[in-house]
Amino acid sequence: MTDPDKSVKVALLGCGTVGTQVARLLREQADDLTARVGAPVELVGIAVRRPNKHPQVPAELLTTDSAALVAGAADVVVEVIGGIEPARTLLLAALRAGKSVVTANKALLAEHGAELFAAADASGADLYFEAAVAGAIPLLRPLRESLAGDRITRVTGIVNGTTNFILSAMDATGAGYGETLEEASRLGYAEADPTADVDGFDAASKAAILASLAFHTRVTASDVHREGIASVSAADIAAAKILGRTVKLLALCERVTEPDGAEWVTVRVHPAMIPRSHPLASVGGAFNAVFVEADAAGQLMFYGQGAGGAPTASAVLGDLVAVARNKIAGGRGPRESAYAALPIRPMGQTPTRYHISLDVADRAGVLAQVAAVFAEHDVSIAAVRQEGRSVDASLVIVTHAAADAALRSTVDKIAGLPVVREVVSVMRVEGEGP
């Protein structure tokens, strides 16, 4: 039953692409939200830097004093401004005052999640953040709640729409990275400064959040091995096609159990070749998808719009309804679960597989010299393809799994061989057996 005397007051920090949609949905769906929550949901203020830039929202709601808005009458603070500061200071103030928080800020959670959770626990407030990873896709709540009774072993995801659009276009057209990035910018899929996306920072923050939830271990962005897509060439894409693969920027989070029972967590973001039969291979354009593997549940796939104002606002509103219901009913949402506290395995010790393309002299004994270097580093070769071109030749090698440091050392030594003119490309291979 709805109690009109109990309203849930909401303060909104930010009114950009996502914030504008949140404010719109709060107005347009007011009656439905009231019915779902059991009380009216009232937007009491919106903190912005330039009030005159937001004619689409009522002027009386706008303020430039975000600290005062947070300290005011709001029960819930919704943050969609992004970045570390002032978001961190504002959200800590809200949580310490007992106000629940809904945030879409992946960078803040990846860097200061433990601090935010501690503040929430101390005051009994809720901290929800579904919109921080994969936009509208219901992903974090299943990891946090639905799969809480299972043991998740691996999470593999395409969690950045910009890079997925670029790599999908390169695969479809055969174009190079530079011209495809320009096209992505023209179409609005890439920011004016695309560094956070194309260099993997955005995906690394999301990977840290995913690993933290999946493995009950605190993982920060600095724990994530990160590589971007700027070095991916049209030749890499073509080579992947020949082998029945495609190239994706993947966030890979894995819980590894050693033969002696010791457990590690590995978290990495980098381009990788995956088989075209893999569920993630068909994820095109700016869409996101995450593939979860768990002991009891088996394999699960989450797919949908990973960014954009309305899709992200949908996730924010879902969290807001949950937080508001808790307030009305006197309950609390899930807390941080970091009991496992598993160590993070360095990238150099993580088993991976390499696809290596070499420009070599076309003469007898070249393959033997290259193979000797692999044997020296205890790296096993899974497949070799050699094509002669009069004076030069192309040699493509795919390895079995080995420690990443051993593979990197192998490549470095091969590059110094007199018969090797150039190491054309090196890319990891995922989604296949050892």
VMD Tcl script that draws the C-alpha trace (Angstrom):
set ca {
  {0.00 0.00 0.00}
  {1.28 3.46 -0.87}
  {1.78 5.89 1.98}
  {1.60 9.46 0.60}
  {2.91 10.83 3.89}
  {6.23 9.00 3.43}
  {8.10 10.35 0.45}
  {11.62 9.45 -0.59}
  {13.54 12.61 -1.37}
  {16.24 12.38 -4.03}
  {19.18 14.68 -4.73}
  {20.73 14.34 -8.19}
  {24.39 15.22 -8.73}
  {24.96 15.94 -12.42}
  {22.63 16.66 -15.30}
  {24.58 15.59 -18.36}
  {23.60 12.84 -20.77}
  {22.64 10.39 -18.01}
  {21.43 12.90 -15.41}
  {19.02 14.51 -17.86}
  {17.46 11.12 -18.55}
  {17.25 10.29 -14.85}
  {15.42 13.58 -14.17}
  {13.09 12.95 -17.13}
  {12.21 9.41 -16.01}
  {11.58 10.56 -12.45}
  {9.03 13.06 -13.78}
  {7.42 10.90 -16.46}
  {7.19 7.73 -14.38}
  {6.31 9.39 -11.07}
  {3.05 7.46 -10.60}
  {4.57 4.10 -11.48}
  {7.58 4.72 -9.23}
  {5.28 5.64 -6.36}
  {3.39 2.38 -6.83}
  {6.58 0.31 -7.04}
  {8.26 1.91 -4.05}
  {5.20 2.31 -1.87}
  {5.72 6.05 -1.44}
  {6.25 9.07 -3.68}
  {9.78 9.59 -5.03}
  {10.50 13.30 -4.98}
  {13.39 14.98 -6.81}
  {14.40 17.82 -4.47}
  {17.40 19.24 -6.33}
  {19.91 18.85 -9.13}
  {23.51 19.99 -8.73}
  {25.05 21.41 -11.90}
  {27.93 23.73 -12.79}
  {26.05 25.96 -15.24}
  {22.30 26.23 -14.54}
  {21.63 28.15 -17.75}
  {22.73 25.10 -19.79}
  {19.79 22.95 -18.63}
  {16.53 24.42 -19.94}
  {15.00 20.94 -20.10}
  {14.62 20.71 -16.29}
  {12.70 23.01 -13.90}
  {14.92 25.95 -12.95}
  {13.86 25.79 -9.29}
  {15.52 22.38 -8.95}
  {18.93 23.54 -10.14}
  {21.75 24.54 -7.81}
  {25.49 25.01 -8.06}
  {25.99 24.18 -4.38}
  {26.34 20.39 -4.49}
  {27.61 20.16 -0.90}
  {24.54 21.97 0.42}
  {22.25 19.76 -1.66}
  {23.87 16.63 -0.22}
  {23.63 18.02 3.31}
  {19.97 18.97 2.86}
  {16.74 17.02 3.14}
  {17.52 14.27 0.63}
  {17.19 10.64 1.68}
  {19.03 9.33 -1.39}
  {21.88 10.90 -3.37}
  {22.18 9.87 -7.03}
  {25.60 10.65 -8.54}
  {26.19 10.77 -12.29}
  {28.93 13.40 -12.54}
  {31.80 10.91 -12.89}
  {35.47 11.26 -11.97}
  {37.06 11.00 -8.55}
  {36.58 14.48 -7.10}
  {34.30 16.08 -6.05}
  {32.26 12.86 -6.34}
  {34.25 11.05 -3.64}
  {33.91 13.85 -1.08}
  {30.22 14.34 -1.79}
  {29.32 10.65 -1.60}
  {31.32 10.08 1.58}
  {29.47 13.02 3.16}
  {26.15 11.54 2.10}
  {26.93 8.04 3.37}
  {28.31 9.28 6.67}
  {25.10 11.22 7.16}
  {23.10 8.03 6.66}
  {21.89 8.92 3.17}
  {21.86 6.07 0.70}
  {23.81 6.47 -2.54}
  {23.18 5.36 -6.11}
  {26.17 5.95 -8.40}
  {27.23 5.20 -11.96}
  {30.85 6.12 -11.23}
  {33.05 3.15 -12.17}
  {36.35 5.03 -11.74}
  {35.45 6.07 -8.19}
  {34.32 2.57 -7.21}
  {37.42 0.97 -8.74}
  {39.71 3.33 -6.79}
  {37.83 4.02 -3.55}
  {35.15 1.35 -3.30}
  {36.40 0.06 0.05}
  {36.21 3.54 1.58}
  {32.67 4.04 0.31}
  {31.52 0.65 1.56}
  {33.05 1.32 4.97}
  {31.15 4.61 5.23}
  {27.92 2.90 4.19}
  {28.40 0.12 6.75}
  {29.16 2.56 9.56}
  {25.95 4.53 9.04}
  {23.65 1.76 7.82}
  {23.16 3.40 4.42}
  {22.84 1.61 1.09}
  {25.38 1.83 -1.74}
  {24.10 0.70 -5.15}
  {25.99 0.94 -8.45}
  {24.41 -1.21 -11.16}
  {24.93 1.51 -13.77}
  {28.70 1.58 -13.21}
  {29.28 -1.43 -15.48}
  {27.56 -2.30 -18.77}
  {24.88 0.39 -18.75}
  {21.36 -1.04 -18.81}
  {22.47 -4.69 -18.58}
  {21.39 -6.24 -15.25}
  {24.81 -7.63 -14.37}
  {26.14 -6.48 -11.01}
  {23.04 -7.41 -9.03}
  {23.10 -11.02 -10.33}
  {26.79 -11.23 -9.34}
  {26.11 -9.56 -6.00}
  {22.87 -11.33 -5.10}
  {21.54 -14.01 -7.47}
  {24.87 -15.87 -7.64}
  {25.84 -15.22 -4.02}
  {25.38 -18.92 -3.24}
  {27.54 -20.10 -6.14}
  {31.28 -20.11 -6.82}
  {32.10 -17.94 -9.81}
  {35.29 -19.02 -11.55}
  {35.56 -16.70 -14.54}
  {34.06 -13.51 -15.93}
  {34.89 -12.53 -19.52}
  {33.39 -9.37 -20.91}
  {33.16 -6.79 -23.65}
  {32.51 -3.81 -21.40}
  {33.44 -0.81 -23.54}
  {31.19 0.12 -26.44}
  {33.63 2.48 -28.16}
  {36.36 -0.11 -28.58}
  {33.90 -2.79 -29.56}
  {32.46 -0.52 -32.26}
  {35.95 0.17 -33.61}
  {37.07 -3.47 -33.65}
  {33.74 -4.64 -35.11}
  {34.04 -2.06 -37.90}
  {37.64 -3.05 -38.60}
  {36.54 -6.68 -38.85}
  {33.65 -5.82 -41.19}
  {35.46 -3.40 -43.50}
  {39.14 -4.30 -43.32}
  {39.97 -0.68 -42.50}
  {42.81 0.34 -40.17}
  {42.55 1.54 -36.60}
  {43.12 5.25 -37.29}
  {40.45 5.69 -39.94}
  {37.96 3.59 -37.97}
  {38.53 5.71 -34.86}
  {37.82 8.82 -36.95}
  {34.58 7.26 -38.15}
  {33.60 6.34 -34.58}
  {34.18 9.95 -33.54}
  {32.11 11.26 -36.44}
  {29.22 8.99 -35.53}
  {29.39 9.89 -31.84}
  {30.65 6.52 -30.59}
  {34.01 7.97 -29.49}
  {34.63 10.98 -27.26}
  {36.63 13.98 -28.46}
  {39.39 12.57 -26.25}
  {38.96 8.78 -26.55}
  {41.94 7.91 -24.33}
  {39.94 6.40 -21.46}
  {38.22 4.05 -23.89}
  {40.85 3.09 -26.46}
  {43.68 2.77 -23.91}
  {41.59 0.45 -21.74}
  {41.19 2.63 -18.63}
  {37.39 2.47 -18.71}
  {37.36 -1.30 -19.14}
  {39.98 -1.74 -16.39}
  {37.79 0.11 -13.86}
  {34.85 -2.09 -14.79}
  {36.98 -5.23 -14.59}
  {38.04 -4.29 -11.05}
  {34.40 -3.96 -10.01}
  {33.43 -7.25 -11.66}
  {36.31 -9.15 -10.05}
  {35.60 -7.66 -6.63}
  {31.99 -8.85 -6.75}
  {32.64 -12.21 -8.41}
  {35.51 -13.31 -6.19}
  {34.69 -11.59 -2.86}
  {38.05 -9.84 -2.99}
  {38.95 -6.17 -3.07}
  {40.35 -5.40 -6.51}
  {41.30 -1.89 -7.57}
  {42.02 -0.50 -11.03}
  {45.75 -0.58 -10.25}
  {45.51 -4.38 -9.84}
  {44.30 -4.77 -13.42}
  {46.78 -5.42 -16.22}
  {45.72 -3.02 -18.96}
  {46.40 -2.76 -22.69}
  {44.41 -0.76 -25.25}
  {43.57 -1.29 -28.91}
  {45.73 1.36 -30.64}
  {48.25 -1.28 -31.73}
  {45.62 -3.53 -33.33}
  {46.17 -3.40 -37.09}
  {44.15 -4.39 -40.12}
  {46.70 -7.19 -40.56}
  {45.85 -8.52 -37.07}
  {42.17 -8.56 -37.94}
  {42.88 -10.31 -41.25}
  {45.10 -12.89 -39.55}
  {42.35 -13.62 -37.03}
  {39.87 -14.17 -39.85}
  {42.15 -16.70 -41.53}
  {42.22 -18.67 -38.27}
  {38.44 -18.44 -37.77}
  {38.76 -15.83 -35.04}
  {37.87 -12.22 -34.37}
  {39.54 -9.58 -32.19}
  {37.84 -8.08 -29.13}
  {38.99 -5.93 -26.22}
  {38.25 -8.24 -23.31}
  {38.01 -7.80 -19.58}
  {39.12 -11.14 -18.13}
  {38.64 -11.96 -14.46}
  {39.53 -15.42 -13.23}
  {39.71 -17.30 -9.96}
  {42.52 -19.83 -10.27}
  {43.08 -22.81 -7.98}
  {46.58 -24.32 -7.95}
  {47.19 -28.09 -7.55}
  {48.22 -27.45 -3.93}
  {44.90 -25.70 -3.22}
  {46.26 -22.15 -3.24}
  {43.95 -19.65 -4.92}
  {44.66 -16.51 -6.93}
  {42.69 -13.88 -8.76}
  {43.83 -12.62 -12.15}
  {42.31 -9.50 -13.69}
  {43.36 -8.14 -17.09}
  {42.13 -6.04 -19.98}
  {43.66 -6.44 -23.43}
  {42.82 -7.21 -27.07}
  {42.53 -10.90 -27.81}
  {41.62 -13.23 -30.63}
  {38.60 -15.40 -29.83}
  {36.95 -18.10 -31.97}
  {34.01 -16.90 -34.04}
  {32.02 -19.66 -32.36}
  {32.47 -18.02 -28.94}
  {29.32 -16.29 -27.60}
  {31.18 -12.97 -27.35}
  {32.39 -13.06 -30.96}
  {29.01 -12.05 -32.39}
  {28.66 -9.00 -30.11}
  {28.97 -6.13 -32.56}
  {28.77 -2.36 -32.66}
  {28.65 -0.49 -29.37}
  {26.95 -3.31 -27.49}
  {28.35 -4.90 -24.32}
  {28.23 -8.52 -23.22}
  {29.59 -10.43 -20.26}
  {30.11 -14.20 -20.09}
  {30.03 -15.64 -16.56}
  {31.12 -19.15 -15.58}
  {30.14 -20.60 -12.20}
  {30.38 -24.04 -10.61}
  {26.65 -24.70 -10.20}
  {25.00 -22.24 -12.59}
  {27.34 -23.12 -15.45}
  {27.67 -20.58 -18.26}
  {25.62 -17.37 -18.25}
  {25.51 -14.57 -20.82}
  {24.47 -10.95 -20.20}
  {23.99 -8.77 -23.29}
  {22.62 -5.34 -24.12}
  {23.19 -1.60 -24.42}
  {26.34 -0.82 -22.49}
  {26.15 2.97 -22.53}
  {23.98 5.94 -23.47}
  {21.76 8.27 -21.51}
  {18.51 6.33 -21.41}
  {19.99 2.81 -20.96}
  {22.25 3.96 -18.12}
  {19.41 5.93 -16.54}
  {17.34 2.73 -16.58}
  {19.95 1.04 -14.38}
  {20.12 4.09 -12.10}
  {16.33 4.08 -11.66}
  {16.39 0.35 -10.89}
  {18.85 0.99 -8.08}
  {16.85 3.97 -6.87}
  {13.70 1.86 -6.57}
  {15.62 -0.77 -4.57}
  {17.12 1.83 -2.23}
  {13.78 3.61 -1.78}
  {12.02 0.33 -0.97}
  {14.64 -0.42 1.65}
  {14.08 2.96 3.23}
  {10.29 2.56 3.35}
  {10.47 -1.02 4.63}
  {13.32 -0.39 7.04}
  {15.64 -2.87 5.33}
  {19.16 -2.74 3.93}
  {20.69 -3.83 0.68}
  {23.69 -6.14 0.28}
  {26.93 -5.08 1.88}
  {30.48 -5.41 0.58}
  {31.63 -9.02 0.45}
  {35.43 -9.17 0.54}
  {35.89 -12.08 2.93}
  {37.95 -14.20 0.50}
  {40.73 -11.59 0.24}
  {42.49 -13.60 -2.46}
  {45.90 -12.44 -3.69}
  {46.17 -10.89 -7.15}
  {48.44 -12.88 -9.44}
  {50.84 -10.70 -11.47}
  {50.34 -10.70 -15.22}
  {53.76 -12.27 -15.79}
  {52.66 -15.39 -13.89}
  {49.29 -15.65 -15.62}
  {49.00 -18.42 -18.23}
  {48.07 -17.06 -21.66}
  {48.42 -18.03 -25.31}
  {50.04 -15.93 -28.03}
  {49.44 -15.47 -31.74}
  {52.75 -14.21 -33.17}
  {53.29 -12.97 -36.72}
  {56.89 -12.67 -37.96}
  {58.52 -11.29 -41.09}
  {61.45 -13.63 -41.73}
  {64.07 -14.38 -44.36}
  {62.84 -17.05 -46.77}
  {65.58 -19.61 -46.40}
  {66.12 -23.03 -44.91}
  {66.42 -23.37 -41.16}
  {64.40 -20.30 -40.17}
  {61.64 -22.27 -38.47}
  {64.18 -24.39 -36.64}
  {65.91 -21.29 -35.21}
  {62.60 -19.79 -34.12}
  {61.39 -23.08 -32.62}
  {64.63 -23.37 -30.65}
  {63.88 -20.10 -28.87}
  {60.42 -21.37 -27.90}
  {61.96 -24.56 -26.54}
  {64.56 -22.55 -24.61}
  {61.76 -20.73 -22.77}
  {59.70 -23.90 -22.30}
  {56.89 -22.59 -24.50}
  {55.08 -25.16 -26.62}
  {53.97 -24.37 -30.19}
  {50.38 -25.33 -31.07}
  {50.29 -24.34 -34.75}
  {52.57 -22.85 -37.42}
  {51.77 -21.33 -40.81}
  {54.50 -20.20 -43.22}
  {54.09 -18.33 -46.48}
  {57.03 -17.50 -48.78}
  {57.32 -14.20 -50.68}
  {60.52 -14.45 -52.76}
  {63.13 -12.84 -50.48}
  {60.84 -12.53 -47.47}
  {58.41 -14.88 -45.76}
  {55.63 -14.65 -43.21}
  {55.68 -16.98 -40.24}
  {52.62 -17.22 -37.97}
  {52.85 -19.14 -34.71}
  {50.14 -19.91 -32.14}
  {51.38 -21.18 -28.79}
  {49.96 -23.41 -26.11}
  {49.34 -21.81 -22.72}
  {52.40 -20.59 -20.84}
  {53.25 -17.94 -18.27}
  {52.88 -14.53 -19.90}
  {56.39 -13.51 -18.83}
  {57.85 -16.57 -20.58}
  {55.92 -15.76 -23.74}
  {57.04 -12.13 -23.65}
  {60.68 -13.17 -23.16}
  {60.35 -15.56 -26.07}
  {59.08 -12.80 -28.37}
  {61.85 -10.44 -27.25}
  {64.55 -13.00 -28.05}
  {62.98 -13.94 -31.38}
  {63.03 -10.28 -32.38}
  {66.81 -10.34 -32.08}
  {67.36 -13.30 -34.37}
  {69.20 -12.40 -37.61}
  {66.62 -14.32 -39.66}
  {63.71 -12.30 -38.22}
  {63.18 -9.01 -40.02}
  {60.28 -7.86 -37.86}
  {57.84 -9.06 -35.20}
  {54.77 -7.84 -37.07}
  {52.22 -8.46 -34.33}
  {51.69 -10.21 -31.03}
  {48.22 -10.87 -29.70}
  {46.82 -13.11 -27.01}
  {44.38 -15.89 -27.85}
  {41.40 -16.59 -25.56}
  {38.33 -18.79 -25.51}
  {40.03 -22.00 -26.61}
  {41.66 -24.95 -24.93}
  {45.29 -25.04 -23.80}
}
mol new
graphics top color blue
foreach p $ca { graphics top sphere $p radius 0.5 }
foreach p [lrange $ca 0 end-1] q [lrange $ca 1 end] { graphics top cylinder $p $q radius 0.2 }
display resetview
